[in-house]
């Protein structure tokens, strides 16, 4: 395949090829060379074979991958590709395999062999692997894990025996932990300026996606050039093209998460019918359930078998939820699950259906065990089993949206971008697109479940015809932007763009304010650095409302209070007040999680360890501090907790400690879960920002002040001159700790700086390729 590779000063690969297929091959080849460890581990995840390579640390992921049927979904989507798209993916995969074959053995693989013994296998990628890697990057990125958390909250509250907790309406209860006043802990920023606001008279796009900070980084800076197009942007290592952020010269695009309700969770009633078969209760009665088994090999451990069930709604992801349902259809005479006049849209409080004692040890996880003894055919169990299934858009349609990726690279106008993304699937995104002719568009892309807002918070009833799956929601046409646009996962102003249930309240407001403050001058790419670097956190002001009311304090605690009230709410690295606020948050979280009403919510969940992050009570309480301090109906004495927390901070605070002294990066790495393994690291530089500031460096209050998630890239696309565009990533373009480009961008990222894009081939260094490669 005819291609060549050039590098800029940061080691960013610029791949130039004779045609599109050679370019796809070249992208795969250079990605495998630069990110060998990363693409292999994501491929193992996609296959449900992580434990086979990293031991017990990979079991939790493999189980959920098979439960959700991720390998099968990726294979089905690959088989459904059109011939041209399949050839393109095949060329990329061939390039990956050639790159891996010629790449230096990753140090992480040597470390696995040292710790676990044996030799890590080095088998080639299957043809469908790029679709699997894409699916892995998004499988848990949707809102369905949050719905599982909501479901757990309602069941635990009913079982708690706490009069205040059990009396709260289920929908109000789950909204308490996702309050519009405090916002979720996820998101991204993107903004667009029409040419009337810029120095060049042409549009500017900018932004930064927020995800878990993984090492190596989530995104790969890359340029892809052939006679048909010349596009630079951010790629997922292991996936061809530039699906989220790109600049094609005359057109550019960037996205944020629409926080849409797309993947739906269903309450399922299951029963055994004999010979290992299962049935689920659907709208028309009992239906057959597809059952398969997956075998998970565990390096250094015993293999296990995963019993995989899939109903007409989707794969069963949670099993073993006790139910008093006796096998009769809800609503029939005498059935314990009969609807009542007080049922809400989710049936979460139907009498007798969810009488679950979450305080007792969870039942054995039946889908990770040998099959039970068969029940005689036709037998109906005395008690039913409840489960939770997930309707995933890619699985419903055997489509991951890969047919969008090639047309996106060919986009020449903003309208071309919109047309290319008309077939986008998941995750649902808000898109900003612009072109050199001056057009700026804002639109949504993806397949959204068509549900009323209240039906987006808790699992739906599989047996209720009103909750039967529906066609995807029709999305509105692109809106033309004539001034500025800001997307930051906020509640959308247009009701037709209201696709979710939980939005972030502050970042979009702050973005618009910063853009409005700059109306006195025309803006250019370098001006975007001030916005990327902004550390103002409006949520701190809401928390300090409680601090302002604190009285009866010691002189030391009163001094802490007064310092916080005089603070400018900026989470700067050198700020002493930001450190005091972090201390206060931590003290409040520690106190509130001990409240009887909240202790009940720490009961064991049944979703499995892969979902533990969504069920961590300290994290949930930390996100909802302000709202919880107001809940006297739950027995929470907010003023007393604030007074005690201020006294605790005053007693232990160091007056000279700054936020950045302890707010450093905490990147996730696969080897971190392997006992005894040495994990690659990057410098622990002081960071500004926090979870919901524009400069996102997210923490878990009460757990750690280190940043585990944040801006996984920063980008500025100039439509007047692509060479004035800018970009940057947290660590570096290489995933190899031995490379000088492993972490050479980290210091710039830590202070929210970006590097100027270089596109002049004469200013790039040509990389010598091994014999026979690129010909």
VMD Tcl script that draws the C-alpha trace (Angstrom):
set ca {
  {0.00 0.00 0.00}
  {1.55 3.32 -1.06}
  {1.87 5.70 1.89}
  {4.46 7.80 3.69}
  {4.68 9.24 7.20}
  {5.85 12.66 8.31}
  {6.20 14.01 11.85}
  {6.05 17.46 13.41}
  {8.03 18.56 16.48}
  {5.54 16.84 18.82}
  {5.77 13.57 16.92}
  {2.27 13.91 15.48}
  {1.96 11.60 12.46}
  {0.99 13.11 9.11}
  {0.12 10.24 6.77}
  {0.07 10.83 3.01}
  {-1.03 8.13 0.59}
  {-1.76 7.46 -3.04}
  {-5.45 6.68 -2.48}
  {-8.04 6.25 0.25}
  {-7.39 2.56 0.93}
  {-3.64 3.08 1.12}
  {-4.30 5.95 3.52}
  {-6.48 3.76 5.74}
  {-3.70 1.16 5.75}
  {-1.18 3.85 6.63}
  {-3.36 5.19 9.46}
  {-3.65 1.69 10.89}
  {0.08 1.08 10.53}
  {1.22 4.28 12.24}
  {-1.37 3.91 14.98}
  {-0.17 0.39 15.80}
  {3.42 1.62 15.89}
  {2.62 4.63 18.11}
  {-0.02 3.03 20.36}
  {0.72 -0.73 20.26}
  {-0.20 -1.42 23.89}
  {-3.34 0.71 23.76}
  {-4.79 -0.77 20.58}
  {-4.10 -4.29 21.81}
  {-5.80 -3.79 25.17}
  {-8.82 -2.16 23.55}
  {-9.00 -5.05 21.11}
  {-8.93 -7.52 24.06}
  {-11.76 -5.55 25.65}
  {-13.72 -5.67 22.42}
  {-13.38 -9.46 22.30}
  {-14.11 -10.01 26.00}
  {-10.58 -11.44 26.36}
  {-8.95 -8.95 28.73}
  {-8.65 -11.47 31.59}
  {-6.93 -13.89 29.24}
  {-4.06 -11.41 29.08}
  {-4.03 -9.46 32.37}
  {-5.51 -12.05 34.75}
  {-8.17 -11.50 37.41}
  {-8.05 -7.74 36.88}
  {-9.80 -8.22 33.54}
  {-12.65 -10.48 34.67}
  {-15.13 -7.74 35.59}
  {-14.85 -6.12 32.16}
  {-15.05 -9.41 30.26}
  {-18.22 -10.40 32.09}
  {-20.01 -7.14 31.25}
  {-18.69 -7.21 27.66}
  {-20.29 -10.61 27.15}
  {-23.46 -9.70 29.03}
  {-23.90 -6.69 26.73}
  {-22.92 -8.86 23.75}
  {-20.32 -6.35 22.59}
  {-18.25 -8.83 20.52}
  {-21.34 -10.10 18.73}
  {-22.65 -6.58 18.12}
  {-19.37 -5.47 16.56}
  {-19.28 -8.54 14.34}
  {-22.87 -8.02 13.20}
  {-22.20 -4.37 12.43}
  {-19.09 -5.30 10.45}
  {-21.06 -7.86 8.42}
  {-23.69 -5.21 7.66}
  {-21.20 -2.69 6.25}
  {-21.41 -1.73 2.60}
  {-18.69 -3.09 0.36}
  {-16.72 0.18 0.14}
  {-16.85 0.80 3.89}
  {-15.84 -2.80 4.62}
  {-12.87 -2.52 2.25}
  {-11.82 0.68 4.01}
  {-12.04 -0.95 7.46}
  {-10.19 -4.01 6.13}
  {-7.38 -1.82 4.85}
  {-7.07 -0.15 8.25}
  {-7.03 -3.52 10.04}
  {-4.37 -4.83 7.67}
  {-2.29 -1.76 8.48}
  {-2.73 -2.35 12.22}
  {-1.59 -5.94 11.88}
  {1.43 -4.93 9.81}
  {2.30 -2.19 12.29}
  {2.03 -4.51 15.28}
  {4.18 -7.10 13.56}
  {6.98 -4.56 13.05}
  {6.56 -2.57 16.28}
  {8.84 -2.90 19.26}
  {7.37 -5.14 21.94}
  {5.47 -2.93 24.43}
  {7.08 -2.58 27.84}
  {3.67 -3.27 29.38}
  {3.58 -6.71 27.77}
  {7.01 -7.49 29.20}
  {5.70 -6.37 32.58}
  {2.69 -8.68 32.32}
  {4.95 -11.60 31.49}
  {7.21 -10.75 34.44}
  {4.34 -10.51 36.95}
  {1.99 -13.19 35.65}
  {4.44 -15.57 34.02}
  {4.17 -17.14 30.61}
  {4.11 -15.20 27.37}
  {1.38 -12.83 26.22}
  {-0.02 -14.12 22.88}
  {0.42 -11.89 19.86}
  {-2.41 -12.96 17.56}
  {-3.55 -10.73 14.68}
  {-6.57 -8.46 14.76}
  {-9.83 -9.90 13.42}
  {-11.46 -7.95 10.60}
  {-14.19 -6.52 12.86}
  {-11.82 -5.28 15.57}
  {-11.99 -1.53 14.68}
  {-15.77 -1.61 15.20}
  {-15.24 -3.42 18.49}
  {-12.73 -0.80 19.66}
  {-15.17 1.98 18.77}
  {-17.93 0.18 20.68}
  {-15.68 -0.30 23.72}
  {-14.99 3.45 23.81}
  {-18.71 4.17 24.04}
  {-20.47 1.14 25.51}
  {-20.61 2.61 29.02}
  {-20.54 6.22 27.85}
  {-24.33 6.41 27.59}
  {-26.83 7.18 30.32}
  {-27.89 3.57 31.00}
  {-25.44 3.02 33.91}
  {-26.96 6.10 35.53}
  {-30.43 4.56 35.12}
  {-29.13 1.44 36.88}
  {-27.96 3.68 39.73}
  {-31.39 5.34 39.87}
  {-33.01 1.91 40.01}
  {-30.74 0.93 42.89}
  {-31.55 4.15 44.78}
  {-35.30 3.52 44.59}
  {-35.05 -0.12 45.65}
  {-32.61 0.65 48.47}
  {-34.81 3.48 49.73}
  {-37.86 1.22 49.89}
  {-35.89 -1.42 51.76}
  {-34.24 1.02 54.16}
  {-37.04 1.36 56.67}
  {-36.10 5.05 56.91}
  {-39.41 6.93 57.02}
  {-38.14 10.06 55.32}
  {-36.29 8.25 52.57}
  {-39.09 5.82 51.77}
  {-41.61 8.68 51.60}
  {-39.82 10.59 48.84}
  {-41.37 10.19 45.41}
  {-39.05 7.94 43.34}
  {-38.54 10.49 40.59}
  {-37.78 13.23 43.11}
  {-35.38 10.90 44.89}
  {-33.28 10.16 41.83}
  {-33.32 13.84 40.85}
  {-31.89 14.63 44.27}
  {-28.66 12.95 43.21}
  {-28.67 14.50 39.75}
  {-29.86 17.99 40.63}
  {-30.06 20.65 38.00}
  {-28.43 22.94 40.55}
  {-25.23 20.94 40.84}
  {-25.01 18.97 37.61}
  {-23.48 15.68 36.53}
  {-19.82 14.80 36.61}
  {-19.37 14.38 32.88}
  {-19.33 16.55 29.84}
  {-17.38 18.48 27.24}
  {-17.11 22.03 25.94}
  {-17.41 23.33 22.40}
  {-18.06 26.78 21.01}
  {-18.35 28.46 17.65}
  {-17.82 32.05 16.54}
  {-19.36 33.36 13.36}
  {-17.06 35.39 11.14}
  {-18.68 38.58 12.40}
  {-16.94 37.94 15.74}
  {-13.47 37.00 14.46}
  {-10.42 38.93 13.31}
  {-10.27 37.02 10.02}
  {-13.94 37.37 9.17}
  {-14.18 33.58 8.99}
  {-15.53 31.20 11.64}
  {-13.67 29.72 14.55}
  {-14.54 26.47 16.34}
  {-12.98 25.37 19.63}
  {-13.51 23.03 22.53}
  {-12.30 20.18 24.69}
  {-13.82 16.74 25.31}
  {-13.97 15.50 28.93}
  {-13.44 11.83 29.67}
  {-11.46 9.65 32.05}
  {-7.79 10.57 31.79}
  {-6.27 7.38 30.44}
  {-2.59 6.72 29.84}
  {-1.94 6.60 26.89}
  {-4.44 9.31 26.02}
  {-7.91 8.64 24.65}
  {-7.36 10.68 21.49}
  {-4.60 10.59 18.89}
  {-3.58 13.69 16.95}
  {-3.18 12.74 13.29}
  {-3.38 14.04 9.74}
  {-4.73 11.98 6.85}
  {-4.01 13.09 3.28}
  {-4.67 11.55 -0.12}
  {-5.81 12.96 -3.50}
  {-9.45 12.87 -2.31}
  {-9.00 14.79 0.97}
  {-6.54 16.24 3.47}
  {-7.94 16.20 7.02}
  {-6.37 16.61 10.44}
  {-7.93 16.02 13.82}
  {-8.33 13.64 16.72}
  {-8.78 9.91 16.21}
  {-9.57 7.01 18.51}
  {-6.51 4.74 18.34}
  {-7.80 1.56 16.70}
  {-10.60 3.27 14.73}
  {-10.17 4.63 11.18}
  {-11.01 8.22 10.30}
  {-11.73 11.23 12.53}
  {-15.23 10.71 13.91}
  {-15.43 13.54 16.48}
  {-13.03 16.40 15.74}
  {-11.59 17.31 12.37}
  {-10.50 20.10 10.04}
  {-10.67 19.33 6.34}
  {-9.36 22.70 5.16}
  {-12.61 24.27 4.01}
  {-14.82 22.56 6.62}
  {-14.37 21.65 10.27}
  {-16.35 20.03 13.05}
  {-16.37 19.24 16.77}
  {-18.79 17.62 19.17}
  {-20.02 17.46 22.75}
  {-22.15 14.78 24.35}
  {-25.89 15.51 24.07}
  {-26.46 13.57 27.33}
  {-29.37 11.94 25.53}
  {-31.54 9.09 26.72}
  {-30.59 6.63 24.03}
  {-29.82 3.20 25.49}
  {-32.92 2.15 27.45}
  {-33.07 -0.03 30.55}
  {-36.01 -2.43 30.99}
  {-37.28 -4.30 34.02}
  {-37.56 -7.91 32.98}
  {-39.43 -10.81 34.60}
  {-37.69 -14.10 33.79}
  {-38.57 -17.74 34.31}
  {-36.96 -21.08 33.50}
  {-38.91 -23.41 31.22}
  {-36.69 -26.46 31.09}
  {-33.62 -27.73 29.22}
  {-31.82 -24.57 30.26}
  {-34.28 -22.32 28.39}
  {-35.65 -19.04 29.68}
  {-38.69 -16.88 29.00}
  {-39.32 -13.19 29.63}
  {-42.63 -11.48 30.22}
  {-43.35 -9.14 27.33}
  {-46.33 -6.98 26.36}
  {-48.11 -10.01 24.86}
  {-47.16 -12.58 27.49}
  {-44.21 -14.89 27.95}
  {-41.61 -14.74 25.17}
  {-38.57 -16.89 24.44}
  {-35.19 -15.56 25.59}
  {-32.06 -16.12 23.55}
  {-29.46 -17.88 25.65}
  {-25.80 -18.36 24.84}
  {-22.68 -19.00 26.88}
  {-19.35 -17.24 26.76}
  {-16.16 -18.79 28.07}
  {-13.69 -16.46 29.73}
  {-10.12 -17.63 30.16}
  {-8.26 -16.05 33.07}
  {-4.49 -15.80 32.99}
  {-3.18 -17.49 36.12}
  {-6.70 -18.41 37.26}
  {-9.62 -20.69 36.64}
  {-11.80 -20.10 33.56}
  {-15.41 -19.16 34.00}
  {-18.57 -19.42 31.96}
  {-20.87 -16.45 31.48}
  {-24.53 -17.30 30.94}
  {-25.71 -14.67 28.44}
  {-29.41 -13.88 28.08}
  {-31.06 -11.55 25.60}
  {-34.74 -10.65 25.59}
  {-36.70 -8.98 22.82}
  {-35.60 -5.65 24.34}
  {-31.90 -6.39 24.54}
  {-29.09 -8.09 26.47}
  {-29.66 -8.78 30.17}
  {-27.00 -6.91 32.11}
  {-28.21 -7.38 35.71}
  {-29.53 -10.65 37.12}
  {-30.76 -11.99 40.43}
  {-33.00 -9.13 41.56}
  {-35.52 -10.68 43.99}
  {-39.18 -10.24 43.19}
  {-42.43 -11.39 44.73}
  {-43.90 -11.79 41.26}
  {-45.37 -15.33 41.08}
  {-45.23 -15.90 37.36}
  {-48.64 -14.44 36.54}
  {-48.86 -11.43 34.30}
  {-49.08 -8.12 36.17}
  {-52.61 -6.81 36.09}
  {-54.30 -10.20 36.19}
  {-56.57 -10.98 39.09}
  {-54.64 -11.45 42.30}
  {-51.21 -10.89 40.78}
  {-48.83 -9.27 43.26}
  {-47.62 -6.95 40.49}
  {-51.04 -5.61 39.57}
  {-50.90 -1.90 38.73}
  {-52.52 0.51 41.14}
  {-53.92 3.96 40.65}
  {-50.84 5.46 42.29}
  {-48.22 3.85 40.04}
  {-45.81 6.31 38.52}
  {-44.49 5.93 35.00}
  {-41.79 3.54 36.14}
  {-43.83 1.28 38.48}
  {-40.96 1.69 40.93}
  {-43.22 1.59 43.97}
  {-45.76 -1.03 42.89}
  {-46.85 -2.96 45.97}
  {-44.91 -6.15 46.55}
  {-42.86 -6.03 43.37}
  {-39.63 -4.50 44.67}
  {-39.62 -5.58 48.30}
  {-35.86 -6.10 48.17}
  {-33.68 -6.12 51.26}
  {-30.56 -4.53 49.77}
  {-28.93 -4.65 53.18}
  {-28.47 -8.41 52.97}
  {-25.74 -10.06 50.91}
  {-26.53 -10.11 47.20}
  {-27.75 -13.34 45.69}
  {-25.18 -15.34 43.71}
  {-24.64 -13.92 40.26}
  {-26.37 -16.63 38.28}
  {-25.08 -15.53 34.91}
  {-21.47 -16.21 35.92}
  {-21.86 -19.78 37.07}
  {-22.68 -23.25 35.89}
  {-26.33 -23.58 34.74}
  {-28.80 -24.61 37.42}
  {-30.52 -27.98 37.29}
  {-33.17 -27.98 34.61}
  {-36.80 -27.39 35.48}
  {-39.42 -29.63 33.85}
  {-40.69 -28.18 30.61}
  {-43.65 -25.87 31.12}
  {-43.10 -25.48 34.85}
  {-43.71 -22.05 36.33}
  {-41.53 -21.13 39.30}
  {-43.22 -20.11 42.52}
  {-41.27 -16.86 42.57}
  {-39.98 -15.00 39.56}
  {-36.58 -13.47 38.94}
  {-36.27 -9.83 38.03}
  {-33.50 -8.67 35.76}
  {-32.50 -5.57 33.82}
  {-31.97 -5.55 30.07}
  {-30.48 -2.79 27.92}
  {-31.66 -1.73 24.48}
  {-28.53 -0.48 22.72}
  {-28.94 1.45 19.48}
  {-26.02 -0.27 17.69}
  {-27.45 -3.68 18.52}
  {-31.00 -2.81 17.48}
  {-29.89 -1.84 13.97}
  {-26.58 -3.74 13.59}
  {-25.08 -0.33 12.93}
  {-22.29 1.61 14.63}
  {-22.50 4.56 12.25}
  {-19.32 3.62 10.37}
  {-20.95 4.58 7.08}
  {-20.60 8.22 8.25}
  {-16.83 8.15 8.62}
  {-15.68 8.23 4.98}
  {-18.16 10.94 3.90}
  {-17.07 13.00 6.91}
  {-13.47 12.99 5.66}
  {-14.73 14.22 2.28}
  {-16.75 17.11 3.75}
  {-16.08 20.45 2.09}
  {-18.83 22.53 3.71}
  {-20.69 22.66 7.02}
  {-23.72 21.21 5.28}
  {-21.55 18.32 4.04}
  {-20.67 17.59 7.67}
  {-24.35 17.56 8.62}
  {-25.17 15.27 5.69}
  {-22.33 12.89 6.60}
  {-23.53 12.64 10.20}
  {-27.18 12.06 9.31}
  {-26.57 8.36 9.87}
  {-24.71 8.74 13.16}
  {-25.75 6.26 15.85}
  {-24.10 6.47 19.26}
  {-23.30 8.32 21.40}
  {-25.76 11.07 20.56}
  {-23.76 14.24 20.02}
  {-24.28 17.95 19.67}
  {-22.26 19.02 16.65}
  {-20.80 22.37 15.67}
  {-19.68 22.61 12.05}
  {-18.32 25.52 10.03}
  {-16.82 26.23 6.64}
  {-14.58 28.74 4.92}
  {-17.57 30.36 3.20}
  {-18.76 31.52 6.62}
  {-21.54 29.06 7.42}
  {-21.77 27.83 11.00}
  {-24.25 25.08 11.95}
  {-25.41 23.63 15.24}
  {-27.24 20.29 15.25}
  {-27.69 16.95 17.00}
  {-26.61 13.60 15.58}
  {-27.50 10.09 16.72}
  {-30.38 7.76 17.49}
  {-32.44 8.85 20.46}
  {-35.09 6.89 22.33}
  {-38.46 8.60 21.95}
  {-39.59 8.88 25.59}
  {-41.20 11.51 27.77}
  {-38.73 13.14 30.19}
  {-40.03 11.25 33.25}
  {-39.60 7.95 31.40}
  {-35.88 8.59 30.99}
  {-34.95 8.28 34.66}
  {-35.87 4.74 35.74}
  {-36.18 1.35 34.04}
  {-39.21 0.78 31.86}
  {-41.56 -2.19 32.28}
  {-40.89 -4.84 29.65}
  {-44.42 -6.23 29.99}
  {-46.21 -2.88 29.61}
  {-47.37 -2.08 26.04}
  {-46.95 1.61 26.84}
  {-43.24 0.99 27.37}
  {-42.65 -1.11 24.26}
  {-39.66 0.01 22.16}
  {-40.44 2.78 19.70}
  {-38.82 4.10 16.53}
  {-35.95 6.52 17.11}
  {-36.82 10.13 17.71}
  {-36.72 12.50 14.73}
  {-34.02 15.10 15.33}
  {-34.42 18.76 14.35}
  {-32.75 20.24 11.28}
  {-29.42 22.06 11.72}
  {-29.66 25.62 13.05}
  {-27.64 28.38 11.38}
  {-25.43 30.27 13.85}
  {-25.03 33.99 13.12}
  {-23.16 35.09 16.25}
  {-21.85 32.51 18.74}
  {-22.88 29.05 19.92}
  {-21.82 27.26 23.10}
  {-22.39 23.59 23.91}
  {-21.46 22.21 27.33}
  {-24.02 19.50 28.11}
  {-26.48 22.13 29.34}
  {-30.26 21.96 29.34}
  {-31.07 22.80 25.71}
  {-33.07 25.99 25.16}
  {-35.05 24.40 22.31}
  {-37.48 21.72 23.55}
  {-37.01 19.66 20.39}
  {-33.35 19.23 21.43}
  {-34.29 18.06 24.93}
  {-33.28 14.40 24.57}
  {-32.12 13.54 28.08}
  {-32.91 14.01 31.74}
  {-29.74 15.24 33.43}
  {-27.75 18.21 32.21}
  {-24.80 20.26 33.43}
  {-25.80 23.75 34.62}
  {-22.75 25.98 34.66}
  {-20.18 25.52 31.91}
  {-22.35 26.71 29.01}
  {-23.41 29.78 31.01}
  {-19.79 30.54 31.75}
  {-18.78 29.99 28.12}
  {-21.41 32.44 26.89}
  {-20.40 34.99 29.50}
  {-16.74 34.81 28.49}
  {-17.63 35.18 24.81}
  {-19.93 38.12 25.58}
  {-17.20 39.83 27.63}
  {-15.03 39.83 24.52}
  {-17.47 41.61 22.23}
  {-15.27 44.68 22.23}
  {-12.68 42.97 20.04}
  {-12.43 40.58 17.13}
  {-11.12 37.21 18.25}
  {-8.51 34.86 16.86}
  {-7.27 31.35 17.66}
  {-4.85 32.55 20.35}
  {-7.72 34.19 22.27}
  {-9.30 30.80 22.83}
  {-6.58 29.93 25.37}
  {-8.23 32.20 27.96}
  {-11.44 30.23 27.66}
  {-9.76 26.81 27.71}
  {-7.92 27.90 30.87}
  {-10.89 29.34 32.79}
  {-11.20 28.02 36.37}
  {-14.34 29.75 37.67}
  {-16.73 27.30 39.37}
  {-20.25 28.60 39.90}
  {-21.13 25.52 41.95}
  {-18.80 26.73 44.69}
  {-21.05 29.76 45.12}
  {-24.06 27.53 45.73}
  {-22.17 25.56 48.34}
  {-20.93 28.75 50.01}
  {-24.55 29.85 50.44}
  {-24.65 27.31 53.26}
  {-21.34 28.55 54.63}
  {-22.59 32.14 54.73}
  {-25.37 31.14 57.11}
  {-23.03 29.35 59.55}
  {-22.97 30.87 63.04}
  {-21.73 29.93 66.49}
  {-18.24 29.26 65.11}
  {-14.90 29.39 66.85}
  {-12.65 32.28 65.79}
  {-10.57 29.92 63.63}
  {-13.60 28.44 61.87}
  {-15.10 31.91 61.39}
  {-11.84 32.98 59.74}
  {-12.10 30.04 57.32}
  {-15.69 30.99 56.57}
  {-14.77 34.62 55.91}
  {-11.87 33.69 53.64}
  {-14.14 31.47 51.57}
  {-16.86 34.11 51.31}
  {-14.31 36.66 50.07}
  {-12.92 34.22 47.45}
  {-13.43 34.80 43.71}
  {-14.56 31.17 43.06}
  {-11.61 30.39 40.80}
  {-10.04 26.96 41.31}
  {-6.55 28.21 40.51}
  {-3.53 26.03 41.21}
  {-2.02 28.70 43.48}
  {-5.25 29.39 45.37}
  {-5.31 28.78 49.13}
  {-9.08 29.26 49.20}
  {-9.61 26.57 46.57}
  {-7.71 24.18 48.83}
  {-9.90 25.21 51.78}
  {-13.02 24.60 49.72}
  {-11.74 21.13 48.80}
  {-11.17 20.44 52.51}
  {-14.68 21.62 53.30}
  {-16.21 19.43 50.58}
  {-14.30 16.41 51.80}
  {-15.39 16.97 55.39}
  {-19.02 17.40 54.36}
  {-18.98 14.24 52.23}
  {-17.52 12.23 55.12}
  {-20.25 13.48 57.41}
  {-23.17 13.07 55.01}
  {-22.36 9.50 53.94}
  {-22.80 8.55 57.60}
  {-26.37 9.93 57.65}
  {-28.85 7.07 58.20}
  {-30.88 8.13 55.17}
  {-27.80 7.86 52.94}
  {-26.16 4.84 54.54}
  {-29.03 2.79 53.15}
  {-27.99 3.72 49.61}
  {-24.56 2.16 50.13}
  {-26.19 -1.28 50.11}
  {-24.68 -3.80 47.67}
  {-25.79 -3.38 44.09}
  {-26.21 -6.24 41.64}
  {-24.79 -4.73 38.48}
  {-21.33 -6.24 38.97}
  {-17.95 -4.66 39.71}
  {-17.60 -3.13 36.25}
  {-20.29 -0.66 37.30}
  {-18.92 0.14 40.76}
  {-17.95 3.67 39.72}
  {-21.60 4.54 39.07}
  {-22.68 3.30 42.51}
  {-20.02 4.92 44.70}
  {-21.93 6.78 47.39}
  {-19.15 9.22 48.22}
  {-19.00 10.32 44.61}
  {-22.77 10.70 44.37}
  {-22.95 12.66 47.62}
  {-20.07 14.87 46.51}
  {-22.00 15.82 43.37}
  {-25.13 16.72 45.32}
  {-23.77 18.40 48.46}
  {-25.78 21.60 48.18}
  {-29.05 19.80 47.54}
  {-28.51 17.28 50.36}
  {-27.73 19.98 52.92}
  {-31.23 21.35 52.34}
  {-33.01 18.03 53.00}
  {-34.23 18.33 56.58}
  {-37.05 15.93 55.59}
  {-34.41 13.19 55.39}
  {-33.20 13.98 58.88}
  {-30.17 15.90 57.58}
  {-29.24 18.90 59.74}
  {-27.42 20.92 57.11}
  {-26.38 23.86 59.32}
  {-24.93 21.52 61.95}
  {-22.90 19.64 59.32}
  {-21.56 22.90 57.87}
  {-20.55 24.20 61.30}
  {-18.80 20.94 62.18}
  {-17.06 20.79 58.80}
  {-15.78 24.37 59.15}
  {-14.41 23.57 62.59}
  {-12.71 20.45 61.19}
  {-11.15 22.42 58.34}
  {-9.98 25.16 60.71}
  {-8.33 22.60 62.98}
  {-6.46 20.81 60.22}
  {-5.88 23.35 57.45}
  {-2.46 24.64 56.51}
  {-2.74 28.35 55.71}
  {-0.06 28.12 53.03}
  {-1.27 25.01 51.17}
  {-2.44 25.62 47.62}
  {-4.92 23.71 45.50}
  {-2.28 22.70 42.97}
  {-0.05 21.21 45.65}
  {-2.36 18.22 45.88}
  {-4.44 18.57 42.72}
  {-2.34 16.57 40.25}
  {-3.19 14.14 37.49}
  {-4.21 10.56 38.31}
  {-4.40 8.82 34.94}
  {-5.94 5.38 34.58}
  {-3.73 2.61 33.24}
  {-4.60 -1.03 32.63}
  {-1.59 -2.24 34.62}
  {-2.75 -0.34 37.72}
  {-5.16 -3.19 38.44}
  {-2.52 -5.92 38.08}
  {-0.94 -6.64 41.49}
  {2.81 -6.21 41.48}
  {3.00 -4.52 38.08}
  {5.03 -1.36 37.56}
  {2.78 1.28 36.03}
  {4.08 3.94 33.61}
  {3.75 7.43 35.06}
  {3.84 11.10 34.09}
  {5.00 14.09 36.18}
  {2.65 15.12 39.01}
  {2.35 18.76 37.93}
  {0.07 21.17 39.84}
  {-3.30 21.59 38.13}
  {-5.93 24.29 38.20}
  {-9.63 23.71 37.63}
  {-11.98 21.04 38.91}
  {-14.89 18.85 37.86}
  {-17.28 21.44 36.46}
  {-14.98 24.29 35.53}
  {-14.20 24.93 31.88}
  {-10.66 23.76 32.58}
  {-11.90 20.33 33.56}
  {-9.68 18.40 35.97}
  {-12.23 16.29 37.80}
  {-11.91 14.90 41.32}
  {-14.07 12.81 43.64}
  {-14.68 14.98 46.72}
  {-14.12 13.02 49.89}
  {-12.12 10.38 48.00}
  {-9.28 12.10 46.16}
  {-8.21 15.59 45.17}
  {-6.24 14.19 42.24}
  {-7.68 14.60 38.74}
  {-8.91 11.32 37.30}
  {-10.90 12.84 34.44}
  {-10.70 16.02 32.48}
  {-9.91 17.58 29.13}
  {-8.57 14.70 27.06}
  {-7.75 17.11 24.22}
  {-8.02 20.80 23.38}
  {-8.62 22.05 19.87}
  {-9.14 25.32 17.94}
  {-10.12 25.17 14.26}
  {-9.58 28.33 12.19}
  {-11.62 28.33 8.95}
  {-9.64 31.23 7.50}
  {-6.26 29.51 7.69}
  {-5.90 25.94 8.95}
  {-2.25 26.62 9.82}
  {-3.42 28.99 12.56}
  {-5.41 26.19 14.18}
  {-4.24 24.75 17.49}
  {-4.42 21.45 19.37}
  {-3.05 19.56 22.34}
  {-3.47 16.36 24.39}
  {-2.73 15.55 28.05}
  {0.35 13.40 27.58}
  {1.84 12.86 24.14}
  {1.29 11.34 20.74}
  {3.15 8.12 21.61}
  {1.92 5.43 23.95}
  {5.42 4.02 24.49}
  {7.02 5.18 27.80}
  {10.42 4.92 26.08}
  {9.49 7.52 23.47}
  {10.38 11.22 23.84}
  {6.79 11.90 22.77}
  {5.18 9.85 25.56}
  {4.57 12.89 27.78}
  {6.15 15.86 26.00}
  {2.80 17.72 25.76}
  {1.90 17.15 29.40}
  {3.44 20.34 30.80}
  {1.59 22.46 28.23}
  {-1.67 20.63 28.88}
  {-1.32 21.19 32.64}
  {-1.53 24.96 32.08}
  {-4.17 24.68 29.29}
  {-1.82 25.60 26.45}
  {-2.02 24.20 22.92}
  {0.42 23.96 20.02}
  {-0.02 25.47 16.59}
  {-0.92 23.03 13.84}
  {1.71 22.50 11.14}
  {0.53 21.39 7.70}
  {3.36 22.47 5.38}
  {4.94 19.20 4.24}
  {8.29 20.98 3.86}
  {8.29 21.81 7.58}
  {7.62 18.20 8.58}
  {10.24 15.48 9.03}
  {9.82 12.46 6.81}
  {9.99 9.21 8.77}
  {12.06 6.40 7.25}
  {9.88 3.32 6.88}
  {11.06 -0.29 7.15}
  {11.84 -2.05 3.90}
  {8.70 -3.10 2.07}
  {6.43 -0.77 4.09}
  {4.60 2.04 2.33}
  {5.41 0.78 -1.16}
}
mol new
graphics top color blue
foreach p $ca { graphics top sphere $p radius 0.5 }
foreach p [lrange $ca 0 end-1] q [lrange $ca 1 end] { graphics top cylinder $p $q radius 0.2 }
display resetview
